[in-house]
């Protein structure tokens, strides 16, 4: 039996995440974003509708030197709209970079409502909820980009 990952169920699952793995692929874009990463996630509950993901780990490009990374993402539950917002806090909590809002499109699937626009590039996302993990796939398309980044949170 497949659980319906409504916003409440998804939110609870997001609070349980402890680790991440990801694979980045560039398709004829020349960006060099080919490789894998893994790390840990510290979840900070800000309030009943806001949590921060403090991510730290190691990025291993197919060509080049292994690098350490850190990220802070803010998840916000928009209960009245049945949406989940994701922001990157690379410039701090008071100056977030809005990425997208996700809406439920299937029992276990959530898709970005609209693409995130960054210069000439469009970022879209799809989240699938499993009992033991969350799969978040990013697609980046633009004049000079054709990339996919697949995250596995567990």
C-alpha positions in Angstrom: 0.0 0.0 0.0 1.4 3.4 -1.0 1.1 6.2 1.6 -0.4 9.5 0.3 2.4 12.0 1.1 0.2 15.0 1.8 1.8 18.1 3.1 1.6 17.1 6.7 3.2 13.6 6.0 5.9 15.1 3.8 6.7 17.8 6.4 7.1 15.1 9.1 9.4 13.1 6.7 11.5 16.2 6.0 12.2 16.6 9.8 13.7 13.1 9.9 16.4 13.6 7.2 20.0 13.1 8.4 22.0 12.5 5.3 22.2 13.3 1.6 23.7 11.9 -1.6 23.6 13.5 -5.0 24.7 13.0 -8.6 25.2 15.9 -11.0 25.2 15.4 -14.8 25.9 17.9 -17.6 24.6 17.1 -21.0 26.6 18.9 -23.7 26.6 22.1 -21.6 30.3 22.2 -20.9 29.7 23.3 -17.3 31.7 20.4 -15.9 29.1 19.6 -13.2 29.6 15.9 -13.5 30.2 14.0 -10.2 28.8 12.8 -6.9 28.4 14.2 -3.4 27.5 13.0 0.0 27.1 14.5 3.4 25.1 15.1 6.4 22.0 17.2 7.1 21.3 18.9 10.4 17.7 19.9 10.6 16.9 23.0 12.6 13.2 23.6 13.5 12.6 27.3 13.4 8.8 27.2 14.1 5.9 24.9 13.2 6.1 25.9 9.5 9.8 26.6 9.0 12.9 24.4 9.1 16.5 24.8 8.0 18.7 22.2 6.4 22.3 22.7 7.3 24.1 20.5 4.8 27.8 19.6 4.9 29.7 17.1 2.8 32.1 16.3 0.1 31.7 16.9 -3.7 33.7 14.6 -6.0 33.8 15.8 -9.6 34.6 13.2 -12.3 37.6 15.3 -13.2 39.4 17.4 -10.5 39.9 17.6 -6.8 37.4 16.6 -4.1 35.9 19.6 -2.5 34.1 20.2 0.8 30.7 22.0 0.6 28.2 23.6 2.9 24.6 24.7 2.2 21.7 26.1 4.2 18.2 25.6 2.7 15.0 26.9 4.3 11.8 24.8 3.9 8.5 26.5 4.6 5.1 24.9 4.7 2.5 27.1 3.2 -0.5 25.3 4.8 -3.2 27.6 3.4 -2.0 27.0 -0.2 -1.0 23.3 0.3 2.5 24.2 -1.0 6.1 23.6 0.2 8.6 26.4 -0.5 12.4 26.0 -0.8 14.9 28.8 -0.5 18.7 28.8 -0.5 20.3 30.9 2.3 23.7 31.5 0.7 23.3 35.2 1.5 21.9 34.7 5.0 18.5 34.2 6.5 17.4 37.8 5.8 18.3 37.7 2.1 17.1 34.3 0.8 17.3 33.1 -2.8 13.8 31.9 -3.6 14.1 28.6 -5.6 10.5 27.2 -6.0 7.3 26.1 -4.5 6.2 22.4 -4.8 2.7 21.2 -5.2 1.4 17.7 -4.9 0.8 16.1 -8.3 0.5 12.4 -7.3 0.4 10.2 -4.2 4.1 10.4 -3.6 5.1 13.1 -6.1 5.5 16.9 -5.7 6.5 19.2 -8.6 7.6 22.8 -8.9 4.7 25.1 -9.5 6.8 27.3 -11.8 10.4 27.2 -12.9 12.9 29.2 -11.0 14.5 31.8 -13.4 18.2 32.6 -13.0 19.5 34.7 -15.9 18.7 32.7 -19.0 18.3 29.4 -17.1 15.2 27.7 -15.9 15.3 25.4 -12.8 12.5 22.9 -12.2 12.2 20.3 -9.5 10.4 17.1 -8.7 10.3 15.4 -5.3 9.2 11.8 -4.7 8.5 10.7 -1.2 9.5 7.2 -0.1 9.2 5.8 3.4 13.0 5.7 3.9 14.1 8.6 1.6 13.2 11.6 -0.4 14.3 11.9 -4.0 14.7 15.5 -5.2 15.5 15.9 -8.9 16.6 19.3 -10.3 16.6 20.1 -14.0 18.5 23.1 -15.3 17.9 24.2 -18.9 19.1 27.3 -20.7 21.2 28.7 -23.5 24.4 27.3 -22.0 23.0 24.7 -19.5 21.5 21.3 -19.8 21.9 19.6 -16.4 20.3 17.2 -13.9 21.0 17.0 -10.2 19.5 14.1 -8.3 19.4 14.3 -4.5 18.6 11.4 -2.2 17.8 12.5 1.3 17.6 9.8 4.0 
